[in-house]
Amino acid sequence: MTTRLTVFYALSIFVLLSVTSAFLYWGLRHNMRQAEEEFLGHKMQVLTVLLAKEPPDRTGVNQEVLEEAEISGRSLSPFFLRVLDQDHHVIDETPGMATDLPVTAFPESRSSEPHNRRYTSARGLEFLLASVAVRADRPGSTTWYVQAASNITSQEVLLAGYRHDIGIVLIGGLLVATLVSGWITRRGLMPLEEITRATERIGAQQLQERIQSGAWPQELDVLATAFDQMLDRLQDAFERLSQFSADLAHELRTPINNLMGEAQVTLSRSRTTEEYVRVLQSSLEEYNRLARMIDNILFLAHADAAQSGVNSVPLDVRAEMHAVADFYQAVAEEEGVELVCEGQGTLTADAMLLRRALSNLLSNALKYTPRGGRVTLRAEARSDGGLTLSVIDTGIGVASEHLPKLGNRFYRVDPSRTNNPGGAGLGLAIVKSVVALHGGKLHIESLPGAGTVASLWFAPEGGAKQPA
């Protein structure tokens, strides 16, 4: 990038210098040529007036030629005049003119308009030539030819020197522009080098490092901020993954230890058939617990990777609530808990996933609601066009310090509050993933001793999508 920007800047400056120099050179050359042409035209105008008289003022012509010879002899740019008759014989000319400027060197002119051309003599001198035909406005008048020349060798030398100076300026300007552009580019990209060094320091053990220093240019400040935000997300994901791995190992260790302990005690001496059956039944419960845990973990992994195969269709929410409630009705009656459904509405969602989320919430509500309590499944339309599905219980409730952590994987409130210490703490995590797959979120409100309200908030548009 440094090389490309340096080349770009240097070439831009070189092109600018070239265009400016060319414009100045063209302007100088044009003005010098125009001045010479105007001077030649003026002198020929004087001779034209003298020769157009009747009879021609030969004395005036001779004086004009000699006067210009005297003046040009003292100048660095000699000027020459020549007058020819109609047979192209020389009538008068500046002394020494024939040495470098023969008659045939001039452009042939048969009109009163001057004809110009450039000419290089045998000695390498540069001349600007002009010729014009002079005829009086009377029938039978004689035609005269005026030839004028100006030595522009000094001007050409001046222009050649100017071109040489321009070349030096362009080469020097290119070198200076390259050096200055390189320095400016490296200094301008220095913040990128600092960002690179900062990112090289970041690793799995240094995810708390940040590159934002508050001193970046405005253009790079946005990049640094976005990079720091990415690091925040990576750090959060890494910490959750580390915590998940530790929790998973802990949760798997308990049933494995139970199975190993039972097997070791059973094998310590001979047992009756009934004892072996009881051990196998107890082991089967642990196996079922492990199977459910593995199934839940796989579901969460697929949900995180958006591989759950969400098949969203329009659903009658009241019918879905009744389907879940009917499944748990026997359990509710056995626990002495009233189970009711309220509200109605439609929702675009995956029926199996929605029922799984409601089942997990309803299962938790029944576990933590004492006999004589009530669990309500309620559907409510919101003012923004969305829909809220809530599971409301009159159970023991949850302390406020636990509410922000509900939905985290393997997180369980103090086991002393639960009648099901064998739970793995994945139920609410699954609910949270299900509602997130539908573009919604899980919201829980609770007061100890007053009950809990677990709500699924679905966006107005519905559909299966990952939330931003």
PyMOL commands that set and color helices and strands:
alter all, ss='L'
color gray80, all
select helices_A, chain A and resi 2-51+58-73+97-100+103-105+153-188+190-200+218-267+273-304+317-335+351-367+400-405+415-417+427-437
alter helices_A, ss='H'
color red, helices_A
select strands_A, chain A and resi 79-84+90-93+115-120+126-135+143-151+313-316+338-342+346-349+374-381+387-393+441-447+451-458
alter strands_A, ss='S'
color yellow, strands_A
deselect
rebuild
show_as cartoon
